[in-house]
Amino acid sequence: MESKDYIVTKIEGEYAYLREIGNDTEELFIALYLLPIGVDIGTKLHYEWLTYTIIE
């Protein structure tokens, strides 16, 4: 499975918008319960093996 790095660009209700770092053309819409506790706008995430972890 390919790993990717994302940044949280927007949170609306129970969902977050993620943009892949280095790719400004596409956003991912994902439920907050799939993300680690403490995620906020501007948080950088690493995705690998169906798991998101906070980086930096």
VOGU-109957 format. One record per atom (N, C-alpha, C, O): atom name; residue in one letter; residue number from 1; x, y negated, z. Coordinates in pm, 1 decimal. Example, Ala and Ser with C-alpha at 12.3 -4.5 7.8 and 13.67 -1.06 7.14 Angstrom:
BEGIN
<pavo atom="N" res="A" n="1" c1="1319.0" c2="569.0" c3="780.0"/>
<pavo atom="CA" res="A" n="1" c1="1230.0" c2="450.0" c3="780.0"/>
<pavo atom="C" res="A" n="1" c1="1320.0" c2="330.0" c3="780.0"/>
<pavo atom="O" res="A" n="1" c1="1423.6" c2="331.9" c3="846.5"/>
<pavo atom="N" res="S" n="2" c1="1285.0" c2="225.0" c3="708.0"/>
<pavo atom="CA" res="S" n="2" c1="1367.0" c2="106.0" c3="714.0"/>
<pavo atom="C" res="S" n="2" c1="1290.0" c2="-3.0" c3="787.0"/>
<pavo atom="O" res="S" n="2" c1="1340.9" c2="-113.8" c3="803.9"/>
***
This chain:
BEGIN
<pavo atom="N" res="M" n="1" c1="84.4" c2="117.9" c3="0.0"/>
<pavo atom="CA" res="M" n="1" c1="0.0" c2="0.0" c3="0.0"/>
<pavo atom="C" res="M" n="1" c1="89.3" c2="-124.8" c3="0.0"/>
<pavo atom="O" res="M" n="1" c1="187.9" c2="-130.9" c3="73.5"/>
<pavo atom="N" res="E" n="2" c1="55.2" c2="-221.2" c3="-80.5"/>
<pavo atom="CA" res="E" n="2" c1="134.1" c2="-342.7" c3="-94.8"/>
<pavo atom="C" res="E" n="2" c1="111.5" c2="-437.4" c3="22.4"/>
<pavo atom="O" res="E" n="2" c1="-2.2" c2="-459.7" c3="64.1"/>
<pavo atom="N" res="S" n="3" c1="219.3" c2="-492.2" c3="74.6"/>
<pavo atom="CA" res="S" n="3" c1="206.0" c2="-589.7" c3="183.5"/>
<pavo atom="C" res="S" n="3" c1="201.0" c2="-730.5" c3="124.3"/>
<pavo atom="O" res="S" n="3" c1="261.5" c2="-758.1" c3="20.7"/>
<pavo atom="N" res="K" n="4" c1="127.4" c2="-819.0" c3="192.4"/>
<pavo atom="CA" res="K" n="4" c1="111.5" c2="-957.2" c3="148.3"/>
<pavo atom="C" res="K" n="4" c1="107.0" c2="-1048.1" c3="269.4"/>
<pavo atom="O" res="K" n="4" c1="73.1" c2="-1005.4" c3="379.8"/>
<pavo atom="N" res="D" n="5" c1="141.6" c2="-1173.4" c3="247.6"/>
<pavo atom="CA" res="D" n="5" c1="132.6" c2="-1274.7" c3="352.5"/>
<pavo atom="C" res="D" n="5" c1="25.5" c2="-1375.7" c3="314.8"/>
<pavo atom="O" res="D" n="5" c1="16.1" c2="-1417.7" c3="199.5"/>
<pavo atom="N" res="Y" n="6" c1="-55.6" c2="-1414.4" c3="413.6"/>
<pavo atom="CA" res="Y" n="6" c1="-167.1" c2="-1505.6" c3="392.6"/>
<pavo atom="C" res="Y" n="6" c1="-160.6" c2="-1619.6" c3="492.0"/>
<pavo atom="O" res="Y" n="6" c1="-90.8" c2="-1612.0" c3="593.1"/>
<pavo atom="N" res="I" n="7" c1="-234.3" c2="-1725.6" c3="462.0"/>
<pavo atom="CA" res="I" n="7" c1="-255.4" c2="-1835.7" c3="555.9"/>
<pavo atom="C" res="I" n="7" c1="-406.4" c2="-1859.9" c3="563.7"/>
<pavo atom="O" res="I" n="7" c1="-475.3" c2="-1857.5" c3="461.8"/>
<pavo atom="N" res="V" n="8" c1="-457.0" c2="-1883.1" c3="684.7"/>
<pavo atom="CA" res="V" n="8" c1="-599.2" c2="-1909.9" c3="705.0"/>
<pavo atom="C" res="V" n="8" c1="-625.8" c2="-2054.7" c3="664.5"/>
<pavo atom="O" res="V" n="8" c1="-568.4" c2="-2147.1" c3="722.0"/>
<pavo atom="N" res="T" n="9" c1="-712.8" c2="-2074.0" c3="565.6"/>
<pavo atom="CA" res="T" n="9" c1="-739.7" c2="-2208.8" c3="516.0"/>
<pavo atom="C" res="T" n="9" c1="-869.1" c2="-2268.0" c3="570.1"/>
<pavo atom="O" res="T" n="9" c1="-884.2" c2="-2390.0" c3="577.5"/>
<pavo atom="N" res="K" n="10" c1="-963.5" c2="-2179.8" c3="608.3"/>
<pavo atom="CA" res="K" n="10" c1="-1093.6" c2="-2229.8" c3="655.1"/>
<pavo atom="C" res="K" n="10" c1="-1161.6" c2="-2119.8" c3="735.8"/>
<pavo atom="O" res="K" n="10" c1="-1146.3" c2="-2001.4" c3="706.0"/>
<pavo atom="N" res="I" n="11" c1="-1236.6" c2="-2159.6" c3="838.0"/>
<pavo atom="CA" res="I" n="11" c1="-1318.2" c2="-2066.4" c3="915.4"/>
<pavo atom="C" res="I" n="11" c1="-1460.2" c2="-2119.9" c3="915.4"/>
<pavo atom="O" res="I" n="11" c1="-1484.3" c2="-2235.3" c3="950.7"/>
<pavo atom="N" res="E" n="12" c1="-1553.8" c2="-2035.2" c3="875.6"/>
<pavo atom="CA" res="E" n="12" c1="-1696.0" c2="-2071.0" c3="874.0"/>
<pavo atom="C" res="E" n="12" c1="-1774.0" c2="-1961.6" c3="944.5"/>
<pavo atom="O" res="E" n="12" c1="-1788.2" c2="-1850.7" c3="893.0"/>
<pavo atom="N" res="G" n="13" c1="-1824.6" c2="-1993.7" c3="1063.1"/>
<pavo atom="CA" res="G" n="13" c1="-1900.8" c2="-1896.1" c3="1138.5"/>
<pavo atom="C" res="G" n="13" c1="-1814.0" c2="-1777.8" c3="1177.1"/>
<pavo atom="O" res="G" n="13" c1="-1714.8" c2="-1793.7" c3="1248.2"/>
<pavo atom="N" res="E" n="14" c1="-1850.8" c2="-1659.3" c3="1130.6"/>
<pavo atom="CA" res="E" n="14" c1="-1777.8" c2="-1537.3" c3="1164.0"/>
<pavo atom="C" res="E" n="14" c1="-1685.1" c2="-1492.5" c3="1051.7"/>
<pavo atom="O" res="E" n="14" c1="-1641.8" c2="-1377.3" c3="1049.6"/>
<pavo atom="N" res="Y" n="15" c1="-1654.5" c2="-1581.6" c3="959.2"/>
<pavo atom="CA" res="Y" n="15" c1="-1571.5" c2="-1546.3" c3="844.6"/>
<pavo atom="C" res="Y" n="15" c1="-1455.9" c2="-1643.4" c3="827.6"/>
<pavo atom="O" res="Y" n="15" c1="-1465.4" c2="-1760.5" c3="864.3"/>
<pavo atom="N" res="A" n="16" c1="-1346.7" c2="-1593.1" c3="771.5"/>
<pavo atom="CA" res="A" n="16" c1="-1229.4" c2="-1675.9" c3="745.4"/>
<pavo atom="C" res="A" n="16" c1="-1193.8" c2="-1666.3" c3="597.6"/>
<pavo atom="O" res="A" n="16" c1="-1216.6" c2="-1564.2" c3="532.7"/>
<pavo atom="N" res="Y" n="17" c1="-1138.0" c2="-1773.9" c3="547.0"/>
<pavo atom="CA" res="Y" n="17" c1="-1086.0" c2="-1777.3" c3="410.9"/>
<pavo atom="C" res="Y" n="17" c1="-934.1" c2="-1768.5" c3="419.1"/>
<pavo atom="O" res="Y" n="17" c1="-870.3" c2="-1847.3" c3="489.0"/>
<pavo atom="N" res="L" n="18" c1="-877.1" c2="-1673.1" c3="347.9"/>
<pavo atom="CA" res="L" n="18" c1="-732.8" c2="-1654.6" c3="346.0"/>
<pavo atom="C" res="L" n="18" c1="-680.6" c2="-1683.2" c3="206.2"/>
<pavo atom="O" res="L" n="18" c1="-742.2" c2="-1645.5" c3="106.5"/>
<pavo atom="N" res="R" n="19" c1="-566.0" c2="-1750.5" c3="200.4"/>
<pavo atom="CA" res="R" n="19" c1="-499.3" c2="-1775.3" c3="72.3"/>
<pavo atom="C" res="R" n="19" c1="-363.7" c2="-1706.9" c3="78.8"/>
<pavo atom="O" res="R" n="19" c1="-288.7" c2="-1723.3" c3="175.0"/>
<pavo atom="N" res="E" n="20" c1="-333.6" c2="-1630.5" c3="-24.5"/>
<pavo atom="CA" res="E" n="20" c1="-204.4" c2="-1563.6" c3="-29.2"/>
<pavo atom="C" res="E" n="20" c1="-94.0" c2="-1668.7" c3="-41.8"/>
<pavo atom="O" res="E" n="20" c1="-102.4" c2="-1759.0" c3="-125.0"/>
<pavo atom="N" res="I" n="21" c1="8.4" c2="-1656.1" c3="40.8"/>
<pavo atom="CA" res="I" n="21" c1="120.3" c2="-1750.3" c3="36.3"/>
<pavo atom="C" res="I" n="21" c1="193.9" c2="-1730.5" c3="-96.2"/>
<pavo atom="O" res="I" n="21" c1="235.3" c2="-1619.5" c3="-129.6"/>
<pavo atom="N" res="G" n="22" c1="209.4" c2="-1838.6" c3="-170.1"/>
<pavo atom="CA" res="G" n="22" c1="274.2" c2="-1833.1" c3="-300.2"/>
<pavo atom="C" res="G" n="22" c1="176.9" c2="-1817.1" c3="-415.5"/>
<pavo atom="O" res="G" n="22" c1="218.4" c2="-1816.2" c3="-531.4"/>
<pavo atom="N" res="N" n="23" c1="47.3" c2="-1804.2" c3="-385.6"/>
<pavo atom="CA" res="N" n="23" c1="-55.2" c2="-1790.0" c3="-488.7"/>
<pavo atom="C" res="N" n="23" c1="-171.7" c2="-1881.9" c3="-452.7"/>
<pavo atom="O" res="N" n="23" c1="-256.8" c2="-1845.8" c3="-371.4"/>
<pavo atom="N" res="D" n="24" c1="-175.4" c2="-1999.2" c3="-512.6"/>
<pavo atom="CA" res="D" n="24" c1="-276.6" c2="-2099.3" c3="-477.2"/>
<pavo atom="C" res="D" n="24" c1="-407.0" c2="-2085.4" c3="-553.9"/>
<pavo atom="O" res="D" n="24" c1="-496.6" c2="-2167.9" c3="-536.4"/>
<pavo atom="N" res="T" n="25" c1="-420.4" c2="-1984.8" c3="-637.5"/>
<pavo atom="CA" res="T" n="25" c1="-536.7" c2="-1976.6" c3="-725.4"/>
<pavo atom="C" res="T" n="25" c1="-652.9" c2="-1897.1" c3="-668.5"/>
<pavo atom="O" res="T" n="25" c1="-765.1" c2="-1911.3" c3="-717.2"/>
<pavo atom="N" res="E" n="26" c1="-631.1" c2="-1815.0" c3="-568.5"/>
<pavo atom="CA" res="E" n="26" c1="-735.6" c2="-1724.3" c3="-523.1"/>
<pavo atom="C" res="E" n="26" c1="-744.6" c2="-1721.4" c3="-370.7"/>
<pavo atom="O" res="E" n="26" c1="-642.5" c2="-1722.1" c3="-302.0"/>
<pavo atom="N" res="E" n="27" c1="-868.5" c2="-1718.2" c3="-317.5"/>
<pavo atom="CA" res="E" n="27" c1="-889.5" c2="-1706.5" c3="-173.6"/>
<pavo atom="C" res="E" n="27" c1="-963.7" c2="-1577.8" c3="-143.0"/>
<pavo atom="O" res="E" n="27" c1="-1045.4" c2="-1531.1" c3="-222.4"/>
<pavo atom="N" res="L" n="28" c1="-934.4" c2="-1521.5" c3="-27.8"/>
<pavo atom="CA" res="L" n="28" c1="-997.7" c2="-1399.3" c3="19.7"/>
<pavo atom="C" res="L" n="28" c1="-1093.2" c2="-1437.0" c3="132.3"/>
<pavo atom="O" res="L" n="28" c1="-1057.3" c2="-1515.8" c3="219.8"/>
<pavo atom="N" res="F" n="29" c1="-1213.0" c2="-1382.5" c3="131.3"/>
<pavo atom="CA" res="F" n="29" c1="-1317.6" c2="-1408.3" c3="229.6"/>
<pavo atom="C" res="F" n="29" c1="-1327.4" c2="-1283.8" c3="317.3"/>
<pavo atom="O" res="F" n="29" c1="-1358.8" c2="-1176.0" c3="266.9"/>
<pavo atom="N" res="I" n="30" c1="-1301.0" c2="-1296.5" c3="449.0"/>
<pavo atom="CA" res="I" n="30" c1="-1294.7" c2="-1178.7" c3="535.8"/>
<pavo atom="C" res="I" n="30" c1="-1357.4" c2="-1207.2" c3="672.4"/>
<pavo atom="O" res="I" n="30" c1="-1351.4" c2="-1319.6" c3="722.1"/>
<pavo atom="N" res="A" n="31" c1="-1416.8" c2="-1105.4" c3="731.6"/>
<pavo atom="CA" res="A" n="31" c1="-1478.4" c2="-1118.9" c3="864.0"/>
<pavo atom="C" res="A" n="31" c1="-1371.5" c2="-1138.6" c3="970.9"/>
<pavo atom="O" res="A" n="31" c1="-1267.9" c2="-1072.1" c3="968.4"/>
<pavo atom="N" res="L" n="32" c1="-1396.3" c2="-1229.4" c3="1064.2"/>
<pavo atom="CA" res="L" n="32" c1="-1300.1" c2="-1259.3" c3="1170.4"/>
<pavo atom="C" res="L" n="32" c1="-1268.1" c2="-1138.2" c3="1257.8"/>
<pavo atom="O" res="L" n="32" c1="-1156.9" c2="-1127.6" c3="1309.5"/>
<pavo atom="N" res="Y" n="33" c1="-1363.3" c2="-1047.2" c3="1275.0"/>
<pavo atom="CA" res="Y" n="33" c1="-1337.2" c2="-933.1" c3="1362.6"/>
<pavo atom="C" res="Y" n="33" c1="-1230.4" c2="-840.0" c3="1306.5"/>
<pavo atom="O" res="Y" n="33" c1="-1180.4" c2="-754.1" c3="1379.1"/>
<pavo atom="N" res="L" n="34" c1="-1194.1" c2="-854.5" c3="1179.8"/>
<pavo atom="CA" res="L" n="34" c1="-1086.6" c2="-775.0" c3="1120.4"/>
<pavo atom="C" res="L" n="34" c1="-948.9" c2="-838.8" c3="1141.5"/>
<pavo atom="O" res="L" n="34" c1="-846.5" c2="-778.7" c3="1109.1"/>
<pavo atom="N" res="L" n="35" c1="-947.4" c2="-959.7" c3="1195.5"/>
<pavo atom="CA" res="L" n="35" c1="-822.7" c2="-1032.8" c3="1215.6"/>
<pavo atom="C" res="L" n="35" c1="-783.2" c2="-1030.9" c3="1362.3"/>
<pavo atom="O" res="L" n="35" c1="-868.4" c2="-1010.7" c3="1448.8"/>
<pavo atom="N" res="P" n="36" c1="-654.0" c2="-1051.8" c3="1392.1"/>
<pavo atom="CA" res="P" n="36" c1="-609.8" c2="-1050.5" c3="1532.0"/>
<pavo atom="C" res="P" n="36" c1="-670.9" c2="-1164.0" c3="1614.4"/>
<pavo atom="O" res="P" n="36" c1="-709.6" c2="-1267.5" c3="1560.1"/>
<pavo atom="N" res="I" n="37" c1="-679.0" c2="-1143.6" c3="1743.6"/>
<pavo atom="CA" res="I" n="37" c1="-728.3" c2="-1245.9" c3="1835.3"/>
<pavo atom="C" res="I" n="37" c1="-633.4" c2="-1365.2" c3="1831.5"/>
<pavo atom="O" res="I" n="37" c1="-511.5" c2="-1348.1" c3="1830.3"/>
<pavo atom="N" res="G" n="38" c1="-688.8" c2="-1484.9" c3="1829.5"/>
<pavo atom="CA" res="G" n="38" c1="-609.2" c2="-1606.3" c3="1829.1"/>
<pavo atom="C" res="G" n="38" c1="-592.4" c2="-1669.4" c3="1692.3"/>
<pavo atom="O" res="G" n="38" c1="-522.5" c2="-1769.7" c3="1678.6"/>
<pavo atom="N" res="V" n="39" c1="-655.4" c2="-1612.2" c3="1591.4"/>
<pavo atom="CA" res="V" n="39" c1="-645.7" c2="-1667.6" c3="1456.0"/>
<pavo atom="C" res="V" n="39" c1="-719.9" c2="-1800.3" c3="1448.8"/>
<pavo atom="O" res="V" n="39" c1="-831.2" c2="-1813.1" c3="1499.8"/>
<pavo atom="N" res="D" n="40" c1="-657.0" c2="-1899.3" c3="1384.9"/>
<pavo atom="CA" res="D" n="40" c1="-716.4" c2="-2030.9" c3="1365.9"/>
<pavo atom="C" res="D" n="40" c1="-671.4" c2="-2084.1" c3="1230.9"/>
<pavo atom="O" res="D" n="40" c1="-588.8" c2="-2022.1" c3="1164.0"/>
<pavo atom="N" res="I" n="41" c1="-724.4" c2="-2197.0" c3="1191.0"/>
<pavo atom="CA" res="I" n="41" c1="-685.0" c2="-2258.1" c3="1064.4"/>
<pavo atom="C" res="I" n="41" c1="-534.8" c2="-2287.4" c3="1068.8"/>
<pavo atom="O" res="I" n="41" c1="-484.9" c2="-2346.0" c3="1164.9"/>
<pavo atom="N" res="G" n="42" c1="-464.0" c2="-2246.0" c3="964.0"/>
<pavo atom="CA" res="G" n="42" c1="-320.1" c2="-2264.9" c3="956.7"/>
<pavo atom="C" res="G" n="42" c1="-238.7" c2="-2145.4" c3="1003.8"/>
<pavo atom="O" res="G" n="42" c1="-116.9" c2="-2142.8" c3="985.7"/>
<pavo atom="N" res="T" n="43" c1="-304.0" c2="-2046.1" c3="1064.3"/>
<pavo atom="CA" res="T" n="43" c1="-233.7" c2="-1926.5" c3="1110.3"/>
<pavo atom="C" res="T" n="43" c1="-182.8" c2="-1847.1" c3="990.1"/>
<pavo atom="O" res="T" n="43" c1="-254.6" c2="-1828.1" c3="892.0"/>
<pavo atom="N" res="K" n="44" c1="-57.9" c2="-1801.1" c3="999.0"/>
<pavo atom="CA" res="K" n="44" c1="-1.2" c2="-1716.9" c3="893.5"/>
<pavo atom="C" res="K" n="44" c1="-16.3" c2="-1570.6" c3="934.3"/>
<pavo atom="O" res="K" n="44" c1="10.2" c2="-1533.6" c3="1048.7"/>
<pavo atom="N" res="L" n="45" c1="-59.2" c2="-1488.7" c3="839.3"/>
<pavo atom="CA" res="L" n="45" c1="-84.7" c2="-1347.5" c3="865.3"/>
<pavo atom="C" res="L" n="45" c1="-6.1" c2="-1260.0" c3="768.8"/>
<pavo atom="O" res="L" n="45" c1="17.0" c2="-1297.0" c3="653.6"/>
<pavo atom="N" res="H" n="46" c1="34.4" c2="-1143.6" c3="817.7"/>
<pavo atom="CA" res="H" n="46" c1="97.9" c2="-1042.8" c3="733.5"/>
<pavo atom="C" res="H" n="46" c1="1.3" c2="-925.0" c3="724.0"/>
<pavo atom="O" res="H" n="46" c1="-48.5" c2="-877.0" c3="825.8"/>
<pavo atom="N" res="Y" n="47" c1="-25.1" c2="-878.6" c3="602.0"/>
<pavo atom="CA" res="Y" n="47" c1="-117.4" c2="-767.2" c3="579.4"/>
<pavo atom="C" res="Y" n="47" c1="-38.0" c2="-647.1" c3="528.6"/>
<pavo atom="O" res="Y" n="47" c1="33.9" c2="-656.1" c3="429.1"/>
<pavo atom="N" res="E" n="48" c1="-52.2" c2="-534.6" c3="598.6"/>
<pavo atom="CA" res="E" n="48" c1="12.6" c2="-411.3" c3="556.5"/>
<pavo atom="C" res="E" n="48" c1="-60.5" c2="-293.7" c3="619.9"/>
<pavo atom="O" res="E" n="48" c1="-93.9" c2="-297.1" c3="738.3"/>
<pavo atom="N" res="W" n="49" c1="-84.7" c2="-191.4" c3="541.8"/>
<pavo atom="CA" res="W" n="49" c1="-151.7" c2="-69.8" c3="588.4"/>
<pavo atom="C" res="W" n="49" c1="-284.1" c2="-99.5" c3="658.8"/>
<pavo atom="O" res="W" n="49" c1="-310.1" c2="-49.5" c3="768.2"/>
<pavo atom="N" res="L" n="50" c1="-366.6" c2="-180.8" c3="595.1"/>
<pavo atom="CA" res="L" n="50" c1="-501.6" c2="-215.6" c3="642.6"/>
<pavo atom="C" res="L" n="50" c1="-501.1" c2="-290.3" c3="776.3"/>
<pavo atom="O" res="L" n="50" c1="-602.0" c2="-290.5" c3="846.7"/>
<pavo atom="N" res="T" n="51" c1="-389.3" c2="-353.7" c3="812.2"/>
<pavo atom="CA" res="T" n="51" c1="-377.1" c2="-425.0" c3="938.6"/>
<pavo atom="C" res="T" n="51" c1="-320.9" c2="-564.7" c3="914.5"/>
<pavo atom="O" res="T" n="51" c1="-226.6" c2="-582.5" c3="837.3"/>
<pavo atom="N" res="Y" n="52" c1="-379.7" c2="-663.3" c3="981.2"/>
<pavo atom="CA" res="Y" n="52" c1="-330.4" c2="-800.8" c3="977.9"/>
<pavo atom="C" res="Y" n="52" c1="-256.8" c2="-829.2" c3="1108.0"/>
<pavo atom="O" res="Y" n="52" c1="-305.6" c2="-795.1" c3="1215.8"/>
<pavo atom="N" res="T" n="53" c1="-139.0" c2="-891.7" c3="1098.7"/>
<pavo atom="CA" res="T" n="53" c1="-65.6" c2="-934.0" c3="1217.7"/>
<pavo atom="C" res="T" n="53" c1="-25.1" c2="-1081.0" c3="1199.8"/>
<pavo atom="O" res="T" n="53" c1="-0.2" c2="-1126.2" c3="1088.1"/>
<pavo atom="N" res="I" n="54" c1="-19.1" c2="-1153.6" c3="1310.1"/>
<pavo atom="CA" res="I" n="54" c1="18.8" c2="-1294.2" c3="1307.1"/>
<pavo atom="C" res="I" n="54" c1="170.8" c2="-1304.7" c3="1294.3"/>
<pavo atom="O" res="I" n="54" c1="245.3" c2="-1236.3" c3="1364.6"/>
<pavo atom="N" res="I" n="55" c1="215.1" c2="-1391.5" c3="1203.4"/>
<pavo atom="CA" res="I" n="55" c1="358.0" c2="-1418.3" c3="1187.7"/>
<pavo atom="C" res="I" n="55" c1="384.9" c2="-1564.3" c3="1219.3"/>
<pavo atom="O" res="I" n="55" c1="296.4" c2="-1648.2" c3="1202.6"/>
<pavo atom="N" res="E" n="56" c1="505.4" c2="-1596.0" c3="1264.7"/>
<pavo atom="CA" res="E" n="56" c1="548.9" c2="-1729.9" c3="1303.3"/>
<pavo atom="C" res="E" n="56" c1="462.2" c2="-1781.5" c3="1412.3"/>
<pavo atom="O" res="E" n="56" c1="482.2" c2="-1893.4" c3="1459.5"/>
***
